């Protein structure tokens, strides 16, 4: 599909934003999307592979993230590719691993577009010849250190593992978090790396977005030059998993790094783009809005039992989660906090709070369109989960359709007392 590329962002009669783009699929299977914006001399090349921690084997957790760390070099790039980008004047470059995808991108000056395309092409097609056991061992040490620094030796790190273990059965990939288990990270072999690459890093399992100061015919020709000779490939089948809670789980942990007692409640939630996703997102935002949120008012302002209140949702292809976290003030009674949580979660959502949350969501979405890399990420996200890369307008329309009644029904379906996980963290 090709839309009018003269304006990078347009707004329809309902005031909803649309990203203009052109799209095609190469013979090798690579999904290609071009978003033209000639307002500044920059180009973002972004590639998402449809593989994340939700696709891992039960005996090799954390592997998608480990692979992201080793995916820095290729046959013709013996040095770290970030060094090449730095020298070329790149203003932004990064990579990340989630439950459903692994993402790589770089923003370069317009005249360095070939560098961005070549780097991603060389990694996609010529990663294996440059991969060595020594490189793997080095990155294994880096990832194990990251687990210690970001998950283990930090305040409230233990609760993340307790929540995942309570929500998901043994073998479910969400049970082990994206970082995985240390023993699995350390036991990964070079053969594991190469098998993972040949299974998941094929062109048909990737989407390439080029966004910025380009001409459509020219950039398509360049993409053909760097990716067109790859052999045809097929998208691998992704594993599925199921989780269900039939009884409440309550755990108390002590944490040497924590300074305040925390009560963290979690329920399973809907998958990404499934029914109730928008309702629960708006409810959690409304609950904890500073100054107006029901939980914030009760716990922080009126009773002064809490130092901080947070609530959020997580959604992926295998399901979702609903979280409420309360950091208690010193000397506050946990049972009183629990009673207030029970009362507020059991109430119908405040209509005005939902409306304010919707306004903030829309404003944040529109504000984010000012960033080139952000627009590339939006096109990637909607291309992965929906048939339409320009999915932001339809997504915001889902949010606009939320009513107090639909939000209350979503809460009743998911935030059930018999399906709760509660972790109380106490300072050591």
C-alpha positions in Angstrom: 0.0 0.0 0.0 1.2 3.5 -0.7 -0.4 6.6 0.8 0.2 10.3 0.1 3.7 10.8 1.3 3.8 14.6 0.9 2.9 15.2 4.6 4.4 12.8 7.2 1.5 13.2 9.6 -2.1 14.1 8.8 -5.2 14.4 11.0 -8.6 13.1 10.0 -12.0 14.6 10.6 -12.1 13.2 14.2 -8.7 14.8 15.0 -6.9 11.5 15.0 -3.3 11.3 13.6 -2.2 9.2 10.6 1.4 8.4 9.6 1.9 8.3 5.8 3.9 5.4 4.5 4.7 3.1 1.6 4.9 -0.7 2.0 6.1 -3.7 0.1 7.4 -7.2 0.7 10.7 -8.2 -0.9 11.1 -11.6 -2.5 13.2 -12.8 0.5 10.2 -12.1 2.7 11.4 -8.9 4.3 8.6 -6.5 5.2 9.6 -2.9 4.2 7.9 0.3 5.3 9.0 3.8 4.2 7.9 6.9 6.0 9.0 10.1 4.3 9.7 13.3 6.3 12.0 15.9 4.6 11.8 18.5 7.4 15.3 17.7 8.6 18.3 16.0 7.0 18.1 12.8 9.0 17.1 9.2 8.4 16.1 6.5 10.9 16.6 2.8 9.9 14.7 0.5 12.3 14.5 -3.2 12.1 12.3 -5.4 14.4 12.6 -9.2 14.5 9.5 -11.1 15.7 11.3 -12.9 18.5 11.6 -12.1 22.2 11.6 -13.8 25.6 8.1 -15.3 24.9 9.7 -17.5 22.2 12.4 -19.0 24.4 12.9 -22.6 25.3 12.2 -23.4 29.0 15.8 -24.6 29.4 17.3 -21.5 27.7 15.7 -18.5 29.2 17.1 -15.0 28.7 18.5 -16.1 25.3 16.7 -13.5 23.2 18.3 -10.7 25.3 21.7 -12.5 25.3 21.5 -12.7 21.5 20.8 -9.0 21.3 24.1 -8.4 23.0 26.1 -10.6 20.6 24.4 -9.1 17.5 26.9 -6.3 17.3 29.3 -7.6 14.6 29.2 -9.4 11.3 31.5 -10.6 8.6 32.4 -7.2 7.3 32.1 -5.3 10.6 34.8 -6.7 12.9 34.5 -3.7 15.3 31.5 -2.7 17.3 29.0 -1.2 14.8 28.2 1.7 17.2 31.7 3.0 16.6 31.0 3.3 12.9 27.7 5.1 13.6 29.4 7.5 16.0 32.0 8.4 13.4 29.2 8.9 10.8 27.4 11.5 13.0 24.6 9.3 14.3 22.5 11.1 16.8 20.7 8.1 18.2 21.2 4.3 18.1 20.1 1.5 20.4 18.7 -2.0 20.7 16.2 -3.6 23.1 14.6 -6.9 23.8 11.0 -7.4 24.9 8.7 -10.3 25.3 7.5 -10.2 21.7 10.3 -8.5 19.6 13.9 -7.5 19.5 14.5 -4.1 18.0 17.5 -2.3 16.5 17.7 1.2 15.1 20.0 4.1 14.2 19.4 7.7 13.3 22.0 9.0 10.8 22.5 12.1 8.6 20.7 11.7 5.3 23.9 11.2 3.3 24.7 8.2 5.6 21.6 6.2 4.8 23.6 3.6 3.0 25.6 3.0 6.2 22.5 2.3 8.2 21.1 -0.1 5.5 24.4 -1.8 5.0 24.9 -2.4 8.8 21.5 -4.1 9.2 21.9 -6.0 5.9 25.3 -7.3 6.9 24.1 -8.4 10.3 21.1 -10.1 8.8 22.9 -12.0 6.1 26.5 -12.3 7.4 26.3 -12.6 11.2 27.3 -16.3 11.5 30.8 -16.2 10.0 31.9 -13.6 12.5 30.5 -15.2 15.6 33.0 -16.9 17.9 32.9 -18.6 21.3 35.1 -15.9 22.7 32.5 -13.2 21.8 29.7 -15.2 23.3 31.7 -15.7 26.6 32.3 -12.0 26.8 28.7 -11.1 26.4 27.6 -13.8 28.8 29.6 -12.1 31.5 28.0 -8.7 30.6 24.5 -10.1 30.8 25.0 -11.9 34.1 26.4 -8.7 35.5 23.4 -6.8 34.2 21.1 -9.2 35.9 22.9 -8.6 39.2 23.0 -4.8 38.8 19.4 -4.3 37.5 17.4 -7.2 39.1 19.2 -8.7 42.1 21.2 -6.0 43.9 18.5 -3.3 43.6 15.6 -2.2 45.9 12.5 -4.4 45.4 14.3 -6.5 42.8 13.3 -9.7 44.5 9.6 -8.9 44.1 9.8 -9.1 40.3 10.9 -12.7 40.5 8.3 -13.5 43.1 5.5 -12.0 41.1 6.5 -13.9 37.9 6.8 -17.2 39.8 3.3 -16.7 41.3 1.6 -15.7 38.0 3.0 -18.2 35.6 3.5 -22.0 35.7 6.9 -23.7 35.3 7.8 -23.6 31.6 5.8 -20.5 30.8 8.3 -18.0 29.3 7.0 -15.0 31.3 7.9 -16.8 34.5 11.6 -16.1 34.0 11.5 -12.4 32.9 13.3 -11.2 29.8 16.6 -11.3 31.6 16.3 -15.1 32.2 18.0 -17.3 34.7 21.8 -17.0 35.4 22.4 -20.7 34.9 20.8 -20.6 31.4 22.7 -17.5 30.4 26.0 -19.1 31.4 25.2 -22.5 29.8 24.4 -21.1 26.3 26.6 -22.4 23.6 27.8 -21.1 20.2 25.6 -23.8 18.6 22.6 -22.3 20.5 23.5 -18.8 19.1 23.7 -20.0 15.5 20.6 -22.0 15.7 18.7 -19.1 17.2 20.0 -16.8 14.4 19.0 -19.2 11.6 15.6 -19.8 13.0 14.5 -16.3 14.1 16.7 -13.8 12.2 15.5 -14.6 8.7 14.2 -11.8 6.5 10.6 -13.0 6.6 10.6 -12.6 10.4 11.6 -9.0 10.2 10.2 -5.6 9.4 12.5 -2.8 8.1 11.2 0.8 8.6 13.1 3.6 6.9 11.8 7.0 8.1 13.1 10.5 7.3 14.6 12.5 4.5 14.3 10.1 1.6 12.8 9.9 -1.9 10.6 6.9 -2.3 12.0 5.5 -5.5 15.5 6.1 -4.4 15.2 4.5 -1.0 13.4 1.5 -2.4 16.2 1.0 -4.9 18.8 1.2 -2.1 16.8 -1.3 0.0 16.8 -3.7 -3.0 20.5 -3.3 -3.3 21.2 -4.3 0.3 18.5 -6.9 1.0 17.2 -7.9 -2.4 19.6 -10.7 -3.0 18.8 -12.7 0.2 17.1 -16.1 -0.5 13.4 -16.5 0.2 12.6 -17.4 3.8 9.6 -18.3 5.9 8.4 -16.9 9.2 8.8 -19.4 12.0 5.9 -20.5 14.0 5.8 -19.0 17.5 5.2 -21.1 20.6 2.1 -20.5 22.8 1.6 -20.7 26.5 -1.2 -20.3 29.0 -1.5 -19.0 32.5 -4.4 -19.0 35.0 -4.8 -18.2 38.7 -7.6 -19.9 40.6 -6.5 -18.9 44.2 -4.9 -15.9 45.7 -1.1 -15.9 46.4 0.4 -13.8 49.1 4.1 -13.8 49.8 6.3 -11.8 52.2 9.9 -11.1 51.4 12.7 -9.2 53.1 14.9 -6.9 51.0 18.3 -5.6 52.2 18.2 -2.8 49.7 14.6 -1.6 50.3 14.0 1.3 52.7 10.2 1.2 52.9 7.6 -1.5 53.1 5.9 -2.1 49.8 2.7 -3.8 48.9 2.6 -4.9 45.3 -0.6 -6.4 43.9 -0.8 -8.1 40.5 -3.5 -9.8 38.4 -3.3 -11.5 35.0 -4.7 -9.3 32.2 -5.6 -9.3 28.5 -3.2 -9.8 25.7 -2.0 -6.8 23.6 -4.8 -5.4 21.4 -7.3 -7.6 23.1 -10.6 -6.6 24.7 -10.2 -4.7 28.0 -6.6 -3.6 27.3 -7.6 0.1 26.9 -10.0 0.1 29.8 -7.4 -1.2 32.3 -4.8 1.1 31.0 -7.0 4.2 31.6 -8.2 2.9 35.0 -4.6 2.5 36.3 -3.7 5.9 35.0 -6.7 7.5 36.6 -6.1 5.7 39.9 -2.7 7.2 40.5 -2.8 10.6 38.8 -1.2 13.1 41.2 -3.7 15.3 42.9 -6.8 13.6 41.4 -6.4 9.9 41.4 -8.6 7.9 43.8 -5.7 5.8 45.1 -3.4 8.8 45.3 -5.9 10.8 47.2 -6.7 8.1 49.7 -3.2 6.8 50.4 -0.9 9.7 49.8 -3.0 12.8 50.6 -5.9 12.0 53.0 -4.4 9.2 55.2 -0.7 9.9 54.4 -0.1 6.2 54.6 1.9 6.0 51.4 5.0 7.7 50.1 4.2 6.7 46.5 1.4 4.9 44.6 1.9 3.4 41.1 -0.4 1.4 38.8 0.2 0.2 35.3 -0.6 -2.6 32.8 1.7 -4.8 30.7 0.4 -6.5 27.6 2.0 -9.0 25.2 1.0 -11.6 22.7 0.7 -14.3 25.4 -1.4 -12.2 27.8 -1.1 -9.3 30.2 -0.7 -8.1 33.7 -2.4 -5.4 35.9 -0.2 -3.9 38.7 -0.8 -1.7 41.8 2.2 -0.9 43.9 2.2 1.1 47.2 5.3 2.3 49.1 4.3 2.8 52.7 5.5 5.6 54.9 7.5 4.5 57.9 5.2 3.2 60.6 2.1 2.9 58.4 -0.2 0.0 59.0 -0.1 -2.5 56.1 -3.6 -3.8 56.9 -5.1 -0.4 56.7 -3.5 0.0 53.3 -4.9 -3.3 52.2 -8.4 -2.3 53.2 -8.2 0.9 51.2 -6.9 -1.0 48.2 -9.7 -3.5 48.4 -12.3 -0.6 48.6 -10.9 1.4 45.7 -10.3 -1.5 43.3 -13.8 -2.7 44.0 -15.4 0.7 43.1 -16.6 1.8 39.7 -14.0 4.0 38.0 -14.4 7.8 38.3 -15.7 9.1 34.9 -13.8 12.3 35.2 -10.6 10.5 36.1 -11.0 8.3 33.0 -11.6 11.4 30.8 -8.4 13.0 32.2 -6.5 9.8 31.6 -7.7 9.6 28.0 -6.7 13.3 27.4 -3.2 12.5 28.7 -2.9 9.4 26.6 -3.9 11.3 23.4 -1.7 14.3 24.2 1.3 12.0 24.8 0.7 10.1 21.6 0.5 13.3 19.5 3.5 14.9 21.3 5.6 11.8 20.6 5.0 12.2 16.8 7.6 15.0 16.9 10.4 12.4 17.1 11.5 10.5 14.0 12.6 7.4 15.8 9.3 7.4 17.7 7.3 7.4 14.5 9.4 4.5 13.2 8.6 2.6 16.4 4.9 3.2 16.0 4.9 1.9 12.5 6.8 -1.1 13.7 4.5 -1.8 16.6 1.3 -1.6 14.5 2.9 -3.7 11.7 3.7 -6.4 14.2 0.4 -6.7 16.0 -2.2 -5.5 13.4 -2.6 -5.5 9.6 -2.2 -1.7 9.3 1.2 0.0 10.1 -0.7 3.3 10.4 -2.6 2.1 13.4 -2.3 5.0 15.8 -5.6 6.5 14.9 -7.5 3.2 15.2 -5.7 2.6 18.5 -6.7 6.0 19.9 -10.3 5.4 18.7 -10.3 2.3 20.9 -9.4 4.4 23.8 -12.1 7.0 23.0 -14.7 4.2 23.0 -14.0 3.4 26.7 -16.9 4.2 29.0 -17.2 4.0 32.8 -19.4 0.9 32.3 -16.9 -0.9 30.1 -14.0 0.1 32.5 -16.0 -1.3 35.4 -16.7 -4.5 33.6 -13.0 -4.9 32.7 -12.0 -4.5 36.3 -14.6 -7.1 37.4 -13.3 -9.6 34.9 -9.6 -9.2 35.7 -9.1 -7.7 39.2 -10.8 -10.6 41.0 -9.9 -11.3 44.7 -9.5 -15.0 44.0 -7.0 -14.3 41.2 -4.6 -11.9 43.0 -0.9 -12.1 43.7 0.3 -9.9 46.5 4.0 -9.4 47.4 4.8 -7.6 50.6 8.4 -6.4 50.7 9.9 -5.5 54.1 13.2 -3.8 54.7 15.8 -6.1 56.2 
